[in-house]
Each structure stands twice: as structure tokens, then as C-alpha cells.
């Protein structure tokens, strides 16, 4: 697949391995950590 059709599901975890947030999107934007707020 090319970059135009790839998507990713990203989980953020704390030190204990508990999922604290998640996001889904297309690279490279899904890798941005700034958020939209």
C-alpha cells in the first residue's frame, strides 16, 4: 500500500502500561503529539 491509503491506530500508555489515550489517522499527522486543543 502507498502512503495515501495507510492508516494507523496509536495507543498512548502510562508507566504501568495502562492506555491513557488513543488516536487514529493517516501518517504523518497521526504521529503528531500536539493535539488539537
PDB file of N, CA, C and O in Angstrom:
ATOM      1  N   UNK A   1       0.831  -1.211   0.000  1.00  0.00           N
ATOM      2  CA  UNK A   1       0.000   0.000   0.000  1.00  0.00           C
ATOM      3  C   UNK A   1       0.861   1.256   0.000  1.00  0.00           C
ATOM      4  O   UNK A   1       1.958   1.266   0.560  1.00  0.00           O
ATOM      5  N   UNK A   2       0.373   2.285  -0.614  1.00  0.00           N
ATOM      6  CA  UNK A   2       1.118   3.539  -0.618  1.00  0.00           C
ATOM      7  C   UNK A   2       0.690   4.406   0.561  1.00  0.00           C
ATOM      8  O   UNK A   2      -0.298   4.106   1.232  1.00  0.00           O
ATOM      9  N   UNK A   3       1.432   5.474   0.810  1.00  0.00           N
ATOM     10  CA  UNK A   3       1.187   6.336   1.977  1.00  0.00           C
ATOM     11  C   UNK A   3      -0.196   6.972   1.941  1.00  0.00           C
ATOM     12  O   UNK A   3      -0.746   7.285   2.997  1.00  0.00           O
ATOM     13  N   UNK A   4      -0.768   7.171   0.775  1.00  0.00           N
ATOM     14  CA  UNK A   4      -2.077   7.809   0.667  1.00  0.00           C
ATOM     15  C   UNK A   4      -3.196   6.932   1.227  1.00  0.00           C
ATOM     16  O   UNK A   4      -4.248   7.449   1.602  1.00  0.00           O
ATOM     17  N   UNK A   5      -2.990   5.631   1.290  1.00  0.00           N
ATOM     18  CA  UNK A   5      -4.044   4.733   1.771  1.00  0.00           C
ATOM     19  C   UNK A   5      -3.743   4.126   3.131  1.00  0.00           C
ATOM     20  O   UNK A   5      -4.587   3.408   3.667  1.00  0.00           O
ATOM     21  N   UNK A   6      -2.584   4.380   3.706  1.00  0.00           N
ATOM     22  CA  UNK A   6      -2.234   3.810   5.007  1.00  0.00           C
ATOM     23  C   UNK A   6      -2.915   4.576   6.131  1.00  0.00           C
ATOM     24  O   UNK A   6      -3.060   5.797   6.064  1.00  0.00           O
ATOM     25  N   UNK A   7      -3.329   3.857   7.155  1.00  0.00           N
ATOM     26  CA  UNK A   7      -3.847   4.466   8.374  1.00  0.00           C
ATOM     27  C   UNK A   7      -3.180   3.784   9.560  1.00  0.00           C
ATOM     28  O   UNK A   7      -2.609   2.701   9.432  1.00  0.00           O
ATOM     29  N   UNK A   8      -3.263   4.439  10.720  1.00  0.00           N
ATOM     30  CA  UNK A   8      -2.625   3.884  11.913  1.00  0.00           C
ATOM     31  C   UNK A   8      -3.520   4.107  13.124  1.00  0.00           C
ATOM     32  O   UNK A   8      -4.255   5.092  13.195  1.00  0.00           O
ATOM     33  N   UNK A   9      -3.449   3.187  14.067  1.00  0.00           N
ATOM     34  CA  UNK A   9      -4.102   3.295  15.360  1.00  0.00           C
ATOM     35  C   UNK A   9      -2.987   3.345  16.390  1.00  0.00           C
ATOM     36  O   UNK A   9      -2.191   2.411  16.493  1.00  0.00           O
ATOM     37  N   UNK A  10      -2.924   4.441  17.161  1.00  0.00           N
ATOM     38  CA  UNK A  10      -1.826   4.670  18.099  1.00  0.00           C
ATOM     39  C   UNK A  10      -2.381   4.720  19.521  1.00  0.00           C
ATOM     40  O   UNK A  10      -3.324   5.461  19.798  1.00  0.00           O
ATOM     41  N   UNK A  11      -1.797   3.934  20.416  1.00  0.00           N
ATOM     42  CA  UNK A  11      -2.174   3.933  21.827  1.00  0.00           C
ATOM     43  C   UNK A  11      -1.071   4.601  22.632  1.00  0.00           C
ATOM     44  O   UNK A  11       0.106   4.289  22.452  1.00  0.00           O
ATOM     45  N   UNK A  12      -1.444   5.523  23.523  1.00  0.00           N
ATOM     46  CA  UNK A  12      -0.513   6.122  24.477  1.00  0.00           C
ATOM     47  C   UNK A  12      -0.729   5.408  25.805  1.00  0.00           C
ATOM     48  O   UNK A  12      -1.869   5.202  26.221  1.00  0.00           O
ATOM     49  N   UNK A  13       0.367   5.027  26.480  1.00  0.00           N
ATOM     50  CA  UNK A  13       0.258   4.318  27.751  1.00  0.00           C
ATOM     51  C   UNK A  13       1.055   5.032  28.838  1.00  0.00           C
ATOM     52  O   UNK A  13       1.992   5.778  28.556  1.00  0.00           O
ATOM     53  N   UNK A  14       0.659   4.785  30.092  1.00  0.00           N
ATOM     54  CA  UNK A  14       1.417   5.331  31.211  1.00  0.00           C
ATOM     55  C   UNK A  14       2.498   4.330  31.622  1.00  0.00           C
ATOM     56  O   UNK A  14       2.684   3.307  30.963  1.00  0.00           O
ATOM     57  N   UNK A  15       3.200   4.623  32.698  1.00  0.00           N
ATOM     58  CA  UNK A  15       4.317   3.782  33.141  1.00  0.00           C
ATOM     59  C   UNK A  15       3.872   2.371  33.528  1.00  0.00           C
ATOM     60  O   UNK A  15       4.667   1.433  33.478  1.00  0.00           O
ATOM     61  N   UNK A  16       2.598   2.221  33.914  1.00  0.00           N
ATOM     62  CA  UNK A  16       2.079   0.907  34.297  1.00  0.00           C
ATOM     63  C   UNK A  16       1.544   0.117  33.106  1.00  0.00           C
ATOM     64  O   UNK A  16       1.109  -1.023  33.262  1.00  0.00           O
ATOM     65  N   UNK A  17       1.575   0.714  31.925  1.00  0.00           N
ATOM     66  CA  UNK A  17       1.073   0.043  30.736  1.00  0.00           C
ATOM     67  C   UNK A  17      -0.409   0.252  30.480  1.00  0.00           C
ATOM     68  O   UNK A  17      -0.973  -0.354  29.570  1.00  0.00           O
ATOM     69  N   UNK A  18      -1.051   1.111  31.282  1.00  0.00           N
ATOM     70  CA  UNK A  18      -2.470   1.388  31.104  1.00  0.00           C
ATOM     71  C   UNK A  18      -2.651   2.388  29.961  1.00  0.00           C
ATOM     72  O   UNK A  18      -1.952   3.399  29.899  1.00  0.00           O
ATOM     73  N   UNK A  19      -3.582   2.104  29.064  1.00  0.00           N
ATOM     74  CA  UNK A  19      -3.846   3.008  27.947  1.00  0.00           C
ATOM     75  C   UNK A  19      -4.478   4.283  28.491  1.00  0.00           C
ATOM     76  O   UNK A  19      -5.498   4.231  29.178  1.00  0.00           O
ATOM     77  N   UNK A  20      -3.869   5.427  28.184  1.00  0.00           N
ATOM     78  CA  UNK A  20      -4.375   6.712  28.653  1.00  0.00           C
ATOM     79  C   UNK A  20      -5.058   7.499  27.546  1.00  0.00           C
ATOM     80  O   UNK A  20      -5.885   8.368  27.824  1.00  0.00           O
ATOM     81  N   UNK A  21      -4.723   7.207  26.297  1.00  0.00           N
ATOM     82  CA  UNK A  21      -5.381   7.850  25.163  1.00  0.00           C
ATOM     83  C   UNK A  21      -5.091   7.056  23.903  1.00  0.00           C
ATOM     84  O   UNK A  21      -4.199   6.209  23.870  1.00  0.00           O
ATOM     85  N   UNK A  22      -5.861   7.348  22.872  1.00  0.00           N
ATOM     86  CA  UNK A  22      -5.629   6.702  21.587  1.00  0.00           C
ATOM     87  C   UNK A  22      -6.034   7.663  20.488  1.00  0.00           C
ATOM     88  O   UNK A  22      -6.784   8.613  20.714  1.00  0.00           O
ATOM     89  N   UNK A  23      -5.524   7.399  19.290  1.00  0.00           N
ATOM     90  CA  UNK A  23      -5.882   8.214  18.136  1.00  0.00           C
ATOM     91  C   UNK A  23      -5.734   7.364  16.884  1.00  0.00           C
ATOM     92  O   UNK A  23      -4.999   6.377  16.865  1.00  0.00           O
ATOM     93  N   UNK A  24      -6.436   7.762  15.856  1.00  0.00           N
ATOM     94  CA  UNK A  24      -6.370   7.057  14.580  1.00  0.00           C
ATOM     95  C   UNK A  24      -6.255   8.099  13.480  1.00  0.00           C
ATOM     96  O   UNK A  24      -6.859   9.168  13.569  1.00  0.00           O
ATOM     97  N   UNK A  25      -5.492   7.798  12.456  1.00  0.00           N
ATOM     98  CA  UNK A  25      -5.335   8.741  11.359  1.00  0.00           C
ATOM     99  C   UNK A  25      -4.320   8.266  10.352  1.00  0.00           C
ATOM    100  O   UNK A  25      -3.884   7.115  10.360  1.00  0.00           O
ATOM    101  N   UNK A  26      -3.956   9.193   9.482  1.00  0.00           N
ATOM    102  CA  UNK A  26      -3.002   8.893   8.416  1.00  0.00           C
ATOM    103  C   UNK A  26      -1.636   9.458   8.770  1.00  0.00           C
ATOM    104  O   UNK A  26      -1.537  10.543   9.343  1.00  0.00           O
ATOM    105  N   UNK A  27      -0.585   8.726   8.430  1.00  0.00           N
ATOM    106  CA  UNK A  27       0.761   9.258   8.612  1.00  0.00           C
ATOM    107  C   UNK A  27       0.985  10.426   7.651  1.00  0.00           C
ATOM    108  O   UNK A  27       0.440  10.384   6.548  1.00  0.00           O
ATOM    109  N   UNK A  28       1.731  11.438   7.986  1.00  0.00           N
ATOM    110  CA  UNK A  28       2.480  11.590   9.228  1.00  0.00           C
ATOM    111  C   UNK A  28       1.681  12.265  10.335  1.00  0.00           C
ATOM    112  O   UNK A  28       2.148  12.338  11.471  1.00  0.00           O
ATOM    113  N   UNK A  29       0.477  12.764  10.023  1.00  0.00           N
ATOM    114  CA  UNK A  29      -0.282  13.537  11.005  1.00  0.00           C
ATOM    115  C   UNK A  29      -0.620  12.747  12.260  1.00  0.00           C
ATOM    116  O   UNK A  29      -0.659  13.325  13.346  1.00  0.00           O
ATOM    117  N   UNK A  30      -0.864  11.450  12.149  1.00  0.00           N
ATOM    118  CA  UNK A  30      -1.222  10.656  13.322  1.00  0.00           C
ATOM    119  C   UNK A  30      -0.080  10.616  14.337  1.00  0.00           C
ATOM    120  O   UNK A  30      -0.311  10.349  15.516  1.00  0.00           O
ATOM    121  N   UNK A  31       1.135  10.876  13.894  1.00  0.00           N
ATOM    122  CA  UNK A  31       2.287  10.865  14.795  1.00  0.00           C
ATOM    123  C   UNK A  31       2.473  12.183  15.546  1.00  0.00           C
ATOM    124  O   UNK A  31       3.294  12.262  16.459  1.00  0.00           O
ATOM    125  N   UNK A  32       1.721  13.212  15.172  1.00  0.00           N
ATOM    126  CA  UNK A  32       1.841  14.498  15.864  1.00  0.00           C
ATOM    127  C   UNK A  32       1.275  14.363  17.277  1.00  0.00           C
ATOM    128  O   UNK A  32       0.204  13.782  17.455  1.00  0.00           O
ATOM    129  N   UNK A  33       1.965  14.880  18.268  1.00  0.00           N
ATOM    130  CA  UNK A  33       1.534  14.732  19.663  1.00  0.00           C
ATOM    131  C   UNK A  33       0.943  16.013  20.246  1.00  0.00           C
ATOM    132  O   UNK A  33       0.532  16.028  21.406  1.00  0.00           O
ATOM    133  N   UNK A  34       0.894  17.080  19.466  1.00  0.00           N
ATOM    134  CA  UNK A  34       0.418  18.363  19.970  1.00  0.00           C
ATOM    135  C   UNK A  34      -1.062  18.352  20.314  1.00  0.00           C
ATOM    136  O   UNK A  34      -1.483  19.087  21.207  1.00  0.00           O
ATOM    137  N   UNK A  35      -1.858  17.546  19.639  1.00  0.00           N
ATOM    138  CA  UNK A  35      -3.297  17.550  19.852  1.00  0.00           C
ATOM    139  C   UNK A  35      -3.944  18.699  19.106  1.00  0.00           C
ATOM    140  O   UNK A  35      -3.272  19.447  18.396  1.00  0.00           O
ATOM    141  N   UNK A  36      -5.243  18.838  19.267  1.00  0.00           N
ATOM    142  CA  UNK A  36      -5.954  19.885  18.530  1.00  0.00           C
ATOM    143  C   UNK A  36      -6.568  20.908  19.473  1.00  0.00           C
ATOM    144  O   UNK A  36      -7.378  21.728  19.041  1.00  0.00           O
ATOM    145  N   UNK A  37      -6.208  20.883  20.727  1.00  0.00           N
ATOM    146  CA  UNK A  37      -6.815  21.793  21.684  1.00  0.00           C
ATOM    147  C   UNK A  37      -5.919  22.844  22.034  1.00  0.00           C
ATOM    148  O   UNK A  37      -6.267  23.710  22.836  1.00  0.00           O
TER     149      UNK A  37
END
